[in-house]
Amino acid sequence: MNAQATTRLLVVDDEPDLRTLYELTLVREGYDVESAGGVEDAWALLQQQRYQLVITDMRLPDGSGLDLLHRLETSGRPERAIVITAYGSAENAVEALKAGAYDYLTKPVDLKQFRAVVASALGRRVAPPEAAPPPRAPERPTDPRTSLQRRALDRLSGTSMAMAQVRELIAKVARSMAPVLVNGESGTGKELVARAIHEVSPRAEQPFVAVNCGAIPEALLEAEFFGYRKGAFTGAHEDRAGFFQAAQGGTIFLDEIGDLPLAMQSKLLRVIQERVVRPLGTVTEVPVNVRIVSATHKDLGAEVQAGRFRQDLYYRLNVIQIAVPPLRERLSDLPAIGRAVLERIARDAGVAQVPQLTPAALERLSRHSFPGNVRELENLLHRALALSGGSTIEAPDLDLVDGGETESLLSELEAPAPEPAHEAPRGGTELPKDLVAHLDAIERDILQRALERHRYNRTAAGASLGLSLRQMRYRMARLGILVGDSSSEPAPPSSG
């Protein structure tokens, strides 16, 4: 209680009854609370002293909560802000988050949620009634949070301007609860960006739960996301928490969000708006306090236009967007990324001496197009480390064909068939007896050649042909292609 008594909050609302309700709720929590009825009154108080948190209504008699947010931002004030908006006003909520609010609440305000959001904004856990809130700052005087944040950003290797901008944006958005949408091709490190956002944020000590939306069968999505109670369906032998409950107080990362079916999209939208989940088999809702970071390699704007993604969910998730550049657009980062990857591989393999990439090897890598991005580079270096057996990795250890195999493969596949010396009349050209089998044979040959060219890396082979990993797996299964099929040499382990 004593620690919270020194925490000063400012409540801004023009309705005296609501203002009193908020004040009483916060005073009972041990906070020192002052209040104002409008923008100018609030600003006058802010000129006199500092507050840890400002809680403001959106509609005020002499302006709006956004006006107050803009003043705080332009004046470089340190106070965090929570904005209270009218029920169902999604546009105002999104606008408030973009303007720098830590979080928002909708009217009528649920006081339990109100206390939880305030505690979260102040970096405090909501302790159970019988337990006193743990002290924070005095625990470790060396302030390990700064070190953790630095390490989280340092894992995003590279000195290019593109990566510098990504790190700068991560540090900025981590301060709020605003949902973040991470865009980028497969293999660019979108989950690494999401983890950095979590570790730089005040939620770093809470759970980080990563969910691959495209890997969960549609029939199990609701149970996996929201949990279930014993007996809710056949096979539900015990109560089980969902991903959202597991991430309580922390961050949930929804990877490949574009793969969610429309029915599940509407359920997710309600969770974001109401901040509650209803486990299967129950009629009661469970409050959740999570920060949502999502990612996709798809163009969600185009998916909305095509009717495959809900527009209202898109606006809720895309409050702040971070674009992760493909590796081919930041080849200057290759030395730093290669060094970091080799250090991690060597550490995991128990190798004492970390091998170094020679200038010739780096030059060879710089001529590769990396359709599989950083994930493909990791696969290459895994194999090179096994083949080199020394303190350095030379260009031959990379086992890449000179000239950039992706471009040569594409040109080979896209080149028109050679004209016959004496073209037969169209009516006399022999037609295949089984067109489906004929086309399957052509597709099978193309896929096998792409796989061989990319050392049986399905992600890279598929990317070189404009296919996602899921499409590649589907076509391989349909055509009965096994990794290494039709190859005279034993195939290396699949990394796709």
C-alpha positions as CSV (number, residue, x, y, z in Angstrom):
1,M,0.0,0.0,0.0
2,N,2.8,2.4,0.9
3,A,4.4,1.9,-2.5
4,Q,1.2,2.7,-4.3
5,A,0.4,5.7,-2.1
6,T,3.2,7.6,-3.9
7,T,1.7,6.9,-7.3
8,R,-0.2,10.0,-8.5
9,L,-3.0,9.7,-11.1
10,L,-5.1,12.3,-12.9
11,V,-8.7,11.5,-13.8
12,V,-10.4,13.8,-16.5
13,D,-14.1,13.5,-17.0
14,D,-16.9,16.1,-17.2
15,E,-19.5,13.9,-15.4
16,P,-19.1,14.4,-11.6
17,D,-20.7,11.1,-10.7
18,L,-18.4,9.1,-13.0
19,R,-15.4,11.1,-11.8
20,T,-16.3,10.3,-8.2
21,L,-16.7,6.6,-9.0
22,Y,-13.3,6.5,-10.7
23,E,-11.6,8.4,-7.8
24,L,-13.1,6.2,-5.1
25,T,-12.1,3.0,-7.0
26,L,-8.5,4.2,-7.4
27,V,-8.2,5.6,-3.9
28,R,-9.2,2.2,-2.5
29,E,-6.3,0.7,-4.5
30,G,-4.0,3.0,-2.6
31,Y,-3.4,5.6,-5.4
32,D,-3.1,9.4,-4.9
33,V,-5.8,10.7,-7.2
34,E,-6.7,14.2,-8.5
35,S,-9.4,15.1,-11.1
36,A,-10.4,17.6,-13.7
37,G,-13.5,18.3,-15.6
38,G,-12.0,19.3,-19.0
39,V,-8.9,19.6,-21.2
40,E,-7.8,23.1,-19.9
41,D,-8.3,22.2,-16.2
42,A,-6.4,19.0,-16.7
43,W,-3.6,20.8,-18.5
44,A,-3.4,23.4,-15.7
45,L,-2.8,20.6,-13.2
46,L,-0.2,18.9,-15.5
47,Q,1.7,22.2,-15.5
48,Q,2.0,22.1,-11.7
49,Q,3.2,18.5,-11.2
50,R,4.0,15.1,-12.7
51,Y,1.6,12.2,-12.8
52,Q,2.3,8.5,-13.4
53,L,-1.0,8.1,-15.4
54,V,-3.7,10.2,-16.9
55,I,-7.2,8.6,-17.3
56,T,-9.3,10.7,-19.6
57,D,-12.8,10.5,-21.2
58,M,-12.9,10.9,-25.0
59,R,-15.6,13.6,-25.0
60,L,-15.0,16.7,-22.9
61,P,-16.7,20.1,-22.9
62,D,-13.7,22.0,-24.2
63,G,-12.2,19.4,-26.5
64,S,-11.5,15.7,-26.5
65,G,-9.2,13.2,-24.8
66,L,-7.2,13.1,-28.1
67,D,-6.4,16.8,-27.6
68,L,-4.9,16.0,-24.2
69,L,-3.0,13.1,-25.7
70,H,-1.5,15.4,-28.4
71,R,-0.5,18.0,-25.8
72,L,1.3,15.3,-23.8
73,E,3.0,14.0,-26.9
74,T,4.2,17.3,-28.2
75,S,5.4,18.5,-24.8
76,G,7.4,15.3,-24.2
77,R,5.5,14.5,-21.0
78,P,6.3,11.1,-19.5
79,E,2.7,10.3,-18.3
80,R,1.0,7.3,-19.8
81,A,-2.6,7.7,-20.7
82,I,-5.8,5.6,-20.7
83,V,-8.7,6.8,-22.8
84,I,-12.4,6.0,-22.0
85,T,-14.6,5.8,-25.2
86,A,-18.2,5.3,-25.9
87,Y,-19.4,1.7,-26.2
88,G,-18.8,0.3,-29.7
89,S,-16.8,3.2,-30.9
90,A,-14.0,1.2,-32.5
91,E,-12.8,4.2,-34.6
92,N,-12.2,6.3,-31.4
93,A,-10.4,3.4,-29.7
94,V,-8.1,2.9,-32.7
95,E,-7.5,6.6,-33.0
96,A,-6.6,6.9,-29.3
97,L,-4.0,4.1,-29.6
98,K,-2.5,5.6,-32.7
99,A,-2.3,8.9,-30.8
100,G,-0.2,7.3,-28.1
101,A,-2.6,6.0,-25.5
102,Y,-1.4,3.1,-23.5
103,D,-4.8,1.5,-23.6
104,Y,-8.5,2.3,-23.8
105,L,-11.8,1.3,-21.9
106,T,-15.3,1.4,-23.2
107,K,-18.4,2.7,-21.4
108,P,-20.0,1.5,-19.3
109,V,-16.7,0.8,-17.6
110,D,-16.3,-2.5,-15.8
111,L,-14.5,-1.6,-12.5
112,K,-12.6,-4.9,-12.3
113,Q,-11.3,-4.3,-15.8
114,F,-10.6,-0.7,-14.9
115,R,-8.4,-1.7,-12.0
116,A,-6.6,-4.3,-14.1
117,V,-5.8,-1.9,-16.9
118,V,-4.6,0.8,-14.5
119,A,-2.3,-1.7,-12.8
120,S,-1.0,-2.9,-16.2
121,A,-0.3,0.7,-17.3
122,L,1.7,1.2,-14.1
123,G,3.6,-2.0,-14.7
124,R,2.1,-3.8,-11.7
125,R,0.5,-7.2,-11.5
126,V,-3.0,-7.5,-10.2
127,A,-2.4,-9.5,-7.1
128,P,-5.0,-11.8,-5.6
129,P,-6.8,-10.3,-2.6
130,E,-4.9,-12.3,0.0
131,A,-1.5,-11.4,-1.4
132,A,0.2,-8.1,-1.2
133,P,1.5,-6.6,-4.5
134,P,5.2,-7.4,-4.8
135,P,7.6,-4.4,-4.7
136,R,9.1,-3.6,-8.1
137,A,11.9,-1.1,-8.4
138,P,13.9,-1.9,-5.2
139,E,14.2,-5.6,-6.1
140,R,17.2,-5.4,-8.4
141,P,19.1,-2.1,-8.2
142,T,21.0,-2.8,-11.4
143,D,17.7,-2.4,-13.4
144,P,17.9,-5.6,-15.5
145,R,15.0,-4.4,-17.6
146,T,17.3,-2.2,-19.6
147,S,19.7,-5.1,-20.2
148,L,16.8,-7.3,-21.3
149,Q,15.5,-4.7,-23.7
150,R,18.9,-4.2,-25.2
151,R,19.3,-7.9,-25.7
152,A,15.9,-8.2,-27.3
153,L,16.7,-5.6,-29.8
154,D,20.2,-6.8,-30.4
155,R,18.8,-10.2,-31.6
156,L,17.4,-8.4,-34.6
157,S,20.9,-8.4,-36.2
158,G,21.9,-5.9,-38.8
159,T,23.0,-2.3,-39.2
160,S,21.0,-1.5,-42.3
161,M,18.7,1.5,-42.3
162,A,15.7,-0.9,-42.7
163,M,16.5,-2.8,-39.5
164,A,17.3,0.4,-37.6
165,Q,13.8,1.6,-38.4
166,V,12.3,-1.7,-37.3
167,R,14.2,-1.5,-34.0
168,E,13.2,2.1,-33.5
169,L,9.5,1.3,-34.1
170,I,9.6,-1.7,-31.8
171,A,10.9,0.5,-28.9
172,K,8.2,3.0,-29.6
173,V,5.2,0.7,-29.9
174,A,6.2,-1.4,-26.9
175,R,5.2,1.3,-24.5
176,S,1.5,0.9,-25.2
177,M,-1.2,-1.8,-25.5
178,A,-1.9,-1.0,-29.2
179,P,-2.3,-4.1,-31.3
180,V,0.6,-4.5,-33.8
181,L,0.5,-6.2,-37.2
182,V,3.9,-7.6,-38.4
183,N,4.1,-8.0,-42.2
184,G,6.8,-9.8,-44.0
185,E,7.7,-12.7,-46.3
186,S,8.1,-16.2,-44.8
187,G,11.4,-16.6,-43.0
188,T,12.1,-12.9,-42.4
189,G,11.8,-13.2,-38.6
190,K,8.3,-12.0,-37.7
191,E,8.2,-13.9,-34.5
192,L,11.5,-12.5,-33.5
193,V,10.0,-9.0,-33.9
194,A,7.0,-10.0,-31.8
195,R,9.2,-11.4,-29.0
196,A,11.2,-8.2,-29.1
197,I,8.0,-6.1,-28.7
198,H,7.1,-8.2,-25.7
199,E,10.5,-8.1,-24.0
200,V,10.9,-4.4,-24.4
201,S,7.4,-3.8,-23.0
202,P,6.3,-3.6,-19.4
203,R,4.9,-7.1,-19.9
204,A,8.3,-8.7,-20.3
205,E,8.0,-10.7,-17.1
206,Q,4.6,-12.1,-18.1
207,P,3.9,-15.0,-20.5
208,F,4.6,-14.8,-24.3
209,V,2.4,-17.3,-26.1
210,A,3.0,-17.9,-29.8
211,V,0.2,-19.4,-31.9
212,N,0.4,-20.6,-35.5
213,C,-3.1,-19.9,-36.7
214,G,-2.6,-21.9,-39.9
215,A,-1.5,-25.1,-38.1
216,I,-4.6,-25.7,-36.0
217,P,-7.5,-27.7,-37.5
218,E,-10.6,-25.5,-37.9
219,A,-12.7,-27.7,-35.7
220,L,-10.3,-27.2,-32.8
221,L,-9.7,-23.5,-33.1
222,E,-12.2,-22.3,-30.5
223,A,-11.2,-24.9,-27.9
224,E,-7.5,-24.1,-28.4
225,F,-7.9,-20.3,-28.3
226,F,-10.5,-20.0,-25.5
227,G,-10.2,-23.3,-23.5
228,Y,-12.9,-25.7,-22.5
229,R,-14.5,-27.4,-19.5
230,K,-14.6,-31.1,-18.7
231,G,-17.3,-32.8,-20.7
232,A,-17.7,-29.9,-23.2
233,F,-17.2,-32.4,-26.1
234,T,-16.2,-35.9,-26.6
235,G,-12.6,-36.3,-25.4
236,A,-12.7,-33.3,-23.0
237,H,-11.7,-35.3,-20.0
238,E,-10.5,-32.3,-17.9
239,D,-10.6,-28.5,-17.8
240,R,-8.1,-26.8,-20.0
241,A,-7.1,-23.2,-20.4
242,G,-6.8,-21.7,-23.9
243,F,-4.1,-19.6,-25.4
244,F,-5.6,-16.4,-24.2
245,Q,-5.8,-17.6,-20.6
246,A,-2.2,-18.8,-20.9
247,A,-1.1,-15.4,-22.0
248,Q,-2.9,-13.6,-19.2
249,G,-1.0,-10.4,-18.3
250,G,1.4,-10.9,-21.2
251,T,1.4,-11.0,-25.0
252,I,-0.2,-13.4,-27.4
253,F,1.4,-13.7,-30.9
254,L,-1.0,-14.8,-33.6
255,D,1.2,-15.9,-36.5
256,E,-0.3,-16.3,-40.0
257,I,-3.5,-14.5,-38.8
258,G,-4.6,-14.4,-42.5
259,D,-5.3,-18.1,-42.3
260,L,-8.0,-17.8,-39.7
261,P,-11.5,-18.9,-41.1
262,L,-14.1,-16.1,-41.1
263,A,-16.2,-17.7,-38.3
264,M,-13.2,-17.7,-36.0
265,Q,-12.4,-14.1,-37.1
266,S,-15.7,-12.9,-35.7
267,K,-15.0,-14.6,-32.4
268,L,-11.6,-13.1,-32.2
269,L,-13.0,-9.6,-32.9
270,R,-15.4,-10.0,-29.9
271,V,-12.5,-11.0,-27.6
272,I,-10.5,-7.9,-28.7
273,Q,-13.5,-5.6,-28.1
274,E,-14.9,-7.1,-24.9
275,R,-11.6,-8.5,-23.4
276,V,-13.3,-11.6,-22.3
277,V,-13.3,-15.2,-23.5
278,R,-16.0,-17.9,-23.0
279,P,-14.5,-21.4,-22.7
280,L,-16.4,-24.1,-24.4
281,G,-18.9,-25.8,-22.1
282,T,-19.5,-22.7,-19.9
283,V,-21.9,-19.8,-19.9
284,T,-19.6,-17.5,-17.9
285,E,-17.0,-15.2,-19.5
286,V,-13.4,-14.9,-18.2
287,P,-11.7,-11.5,-18.4
288,V,-8.4,-11.5,-20.2
289,N,-5.7,-8.9,-20.2
290,V,-3.4,-9.6,-23.1
291,R,-1.5,-7.6,-25.7
292,I,-2.1,-8.9,-29.2
293,V,0.6,-9.0,-31.8
294,S,-0.3,-10.6,-35.1
295,A,1.7,-11.5,-38.2
296,T,1.1,-12.5,-41.8
297,H,2.9,-12.9,-45.1
298,K,-0.3,-12.0,-46.9
299,D,-1.7,-8.6,-48.0
300,L,-4.5,-8.4,-45.6
301,G,-5.9,-5.3,-47.3
302,A,-6.3,-7.4,-50.5
303,E,-7.8,-10.3,-48.4
304,V,-10.4,-7.8,-47.1
305,Q,-11.3,-6.7,-50.6
306,A,-11.6,-10.3,-51.6
307,G,-14.0,-11.0,-48.7
308,R,-11.6,-13.5,-47.0
309,F,-10.8,-11.3,-44.0
310,R,-13.1,-9.2,-41.9
311,Q,-12.6,-5.4,-42.4
312,D,-13.5,-4.6,-38.8
313,L,-11.0,-7.1,-37.5
314,Y,-8.3,-5.8,-39.9
315,Y,-8.7,-2.3,-38.5
316,R,-8.5,-3.6,-34.9
317,L,-5.3,-5.6,-35.6
318,N,-3.6,-3.1,-37.9
319,V,-3.4,-0.2,-35.4
320,I,0.4,-0.2,-35.8
321,Q,2.1,-2.0,-38.7
322,I,5.7,-3.1,-38.7
323,A,7.1,-4.3,-42.1
324,V,10.0,-6.7,-41.8
325,P,12.2,-6.4,-45.0
326,P,13.2,-9.5,-46.9
327,L,16.9,-10.5,-46.7
328,R,17.6,-9.7,-50.3
329,E,16.8,-6.0,-49.5
330,R,19.3,-5.8,-46.7
331,L,22.3,-7.9,-47.9
332,S,24.6,-5.5,-46.1
333,D,23.4,-7.2,-42.9
334,L,24.7,-10.6,-44.1
335,P,27.9,-10.5,-42.0
336,A,26.1,-9.6,-38.8
337,I,23.3,-12.1,-39.3
338,G,25.7,-14.8,-40.4
339,R,27.8,-14.3,-37.3
340,A,24.8,-14.4,-35.0
341,V,23.4,-17.5,-36.6
342,L,26.7,-19.3,-36.5
343,E,27.1,-18.4,-32.8
344,R,23.7,-19.9,-32.0
345,I,24.3,-23.0,-34.1
346,A,27.7,-23.6,-32.5
347,R,26.3,-23.0,-29.0
348,D,23.4,-25.5,-29.6
349,A,25.8,-28.1,-31.1
350,G,28.3,-27.7,-28.2
351,V,31.1,-26.5,-30.5
352,A,33.6,-24.4,-28.6
353,Q,35.1,-22.5,-31.5
354,V,32.6,-20.6,-33.7
355,P,33.6,-20.8,-37.3
356,Q,33.9,-17.6,-39.3
357,L,32.6,-16.9,-42.8
358,T,35.5,-16.0,-45.2
359,P,35.2,-13.0,-47.4
360,A,34.7,-15.3,-50.4
361,A,31.9,-17.1,-48.7
362,L,30.2,-13.8,-47.8
363,E,30.6,-12.6,-51.4
364,R,29.0,-15.8,-52.6
365,L,26.1,-15.4,-50.2
366,S,25.6,-11.8,-51.4
367,R,24.9,-13.2,-54.9
368,H,22.2,-15.5,-53.7
369,S,18.6,-14.2,-53.8
370,F,17.4,-15.9,-50.6
371,P,13.8,-16.7,-51.5
372,G,13.5,-18.3,-48.0
373,N,15.0,-15.3,-46.3
374,V,16.8,-15.6,-42.9
375,R,15.4,-19.1,-42.4
376,E,17.1,-20.3,-45.6
377,L,20.4,-18.7,-44.5
378,E,20.1,-20.6,-41.3
379,N,19.7,-23.9,-43.2
380,L,22.6,-23.1,-45.4
381,L,24.9,-22.3,-42.5
382,H,23.7,-25.5,-40.6
383,R,24.8,-27.5,-43.6
384,A,28.0,-25.5,-44.1
385,L,29.1,-25.9,-40.5
386,A,28.7,-29.7,-40.8
387,L,30.7,-29.8,-44.1
388,S,33.5,-27.4,-43.2
389,G,34.9,-29.1,-40.1
390,G,37.3,-26.2,-39.6
391,S,37.5,-22.8,-38.1
392,T,36.3,-21.1,-41.2
393,I,33.5,-21.6,-43.7
394,E,34.7,-21.2,-47.3
395,A,32.5,-20.6,-50.4
396,P,32.6,-24.3,-51.5
397,D,31.2,-25.3,-48.1
398,L,28.0,-23.4,-48.9
399,D,27.4,-25.7,-51.8
400,L,25.7,-23.0,-53.9
401,V,25.7,-23.0,-57.7
402,D,27.4,-19.9,-59.1
403,G,25.3,-17.3,-60.7
404,G,22.3,-17.5,-58.3
405,E,20.2,-20.6,-58.7
406,T,16.8,-19.0,-58.2
407,E,17.1,-16.7,-61.2
408,S,18.5,-19.5,-63.5
409,L,15.8,-21.9,-62.4
410,L,13.0,-19.4,-63.0
411,S,14.4,-18.5,-66.5
412,E,14.7,-22.2,-67.2
413,L,11.2,-23.0,-66.2
414,E,9.7,-19.9,-67.8
415,A,11.5,-20.2,-71.1
416,P,9.3,-21.1,-74.1
417,A,9.7,-24.6,-75.5
418,P,12.0,-24.7,-78.5
419,E,10.3,-24.5,-81.9
420,P,10.4,-27.8,-83.8
421,A,12.4,-27.8,-87.1
422,H,9.4,-28.5,-89.2
423,E,6.2,-27.5,-87.3
424,A,3.3,-29.9,-88.1
425,P,0.0,-28.4,-88.9
426,R,-2.1,-27.7,-85.8
427,G,-4.7,-30.2,-86.7
428,G,-2.1,-32.9,-87.0
429,T,-0.3,-32.4,-83.7
430,E,-0.4,-35.5,-81.5
431,L,-2.5,-34.8,-78.4
432,P,-1.9,-36.5,-75.0
433,K,-4.3,-39.4,-74.4
434,D,-4.7,-38.4,-70.7
435,L,-4.4,-34.6,-70.3
436,V,-4.6,-34.7,-66.4
437,A,-1.8,-37.3,-66.3
438,H,0.3,-35.3,-68.8
439,L,-0.1,-32.1,-66.8
440,D,0.7,-33.9,-63.6
441,A,3.9,-35.3,-65.1
442,I,5.0,-31.8,-66.2
443,E,4.2,-30.3,-62.7
444,R,6.0,-33.2,-61.0
445,D,9.1,-32.7,-63.1
446,I,9.1,-28.9,-62.3
447,L,8.7,-29.5,-58.6
448,Q,11.4,-32.2,-58.5
449,R,13.9,-29.9,-60.3
450,A,13.1,-27.0,-58.0
451,L,13.6,-29.2,-54.9
452,E,16.9,-30.6,-56.3
453,R,18.1,-27.1,-57.1
454,H,17.3,-25.9,-53.5
455,R,18.8,-28.9,-51.8
456,Y,15.3,-30.2,-50.9
457,N,14.4,-27.1,-48.9
458,R,10.6,-27.0,-49.5
459,T,10.3,-23.4,-48.4
460,A,12.9,-22.1,-50.7
461,A,11.8,-24.3,-53.6
462,G,8.2,-23.2,-53.2
463,A,9.2,-19.6,-53.0
464,S,11.2,-19.8,-56.2
465,L,8.0,-21.0,-58.0
466,G,5.7,-18.5,-56.3
467,L,4.2,-21.1,-53.9
468,S,3.8,-20.9,-50.1
469,L,5.1,-23.8,-48.0
470,R,1.5,-25.0,-47.5
471,Q,0.9,-25.0,-51.3
472,M,4.2,-26.8,-51.9
473,R,3.3,-29.5,-49.4
474,Y,-0.2,-30.0,-50.9
475,R,1.2,-30.4,-54.4
476,M,4.0,-32.8,-53.3
477,A,1.4,-34.9,-51.5
478,R,-1.0,-34.9,-54.4
479,L,1.7,-35.9,-56.9
480,G,3.3,-38.4,-54.5
481,I,6.6,-36.6,-54.4
482,L,8.9,-37.7,-51.6
483,V,11.9,-35.6,-50.5
484,G,14.8,-36.8,-52.6
485,D,12.5,-38.6,-55.1
486,S,14.2,-39.3,-58.4
487,S,17.5,-38.1,-57.1
488,S,20.5,-40.4,-57.7
489,E,22.0,-39.2,-54.4
490,P,20.6,-39.7,-50.9
491,A,18.6,-36.7,-50.0
492,P,19.6,-34.5,-47.1
493,P,17.1,-34.1,-44.3
494,S,14.2,-31.9,-45.2
495,S,14.3,-28.5,-43.6
496,G,11.1,-27.2,-45.2
